[in-house]
Amino acid sequence: MLNRLKPYWPILIPTGIYAVLIFIPWARDALLRSDLFSSIMILLGWIVALLTAAIHLGKTGKDNQDLKREEIRRSLEIDAFREINKAVTNFGNVLAGGSSKYSWWPYELKMHRENPRYHKFDKVKIQSEIEQQSIGLLGGLTDFLLAIEANEIAVIQFDHLRK
């Protein structure tokens, strides 16, 4: 019970002291009944005013905490989207680099067939390039998936990017 009243101690202690200071003179017949009632009404008015102020301060403090939490969440989302956009850009660059090399191979093969003496077509070199491109694609995909997974909380509603 006392733990529930703990936030209201700054209000309860002064009002309790005021109430004691009112009832002691009344008990000794030094205070008239009309003065007692007006003093009690003043006490009740102060209690209502102080409780209203305490409730308002508590609500304002809670609202400020909620706003801070929301601001932190938004900044984390912004950082997460920045990282994901960077990963998407890097992965797009890896894909673009691979597709540009693959697009030239049929032309090179055609030129080699027409004039093998001037246009060389090295299968081993091409196989090596394909393997390098595969490694580059897997590396880009891995970086992209790591960026998505690392920022999963902020992008859970954008899971279609990963899929």
Order of alpha helices (4+ residues) and beta strands (2+ residues): alpha-alpha-alpha-alpha-alpha
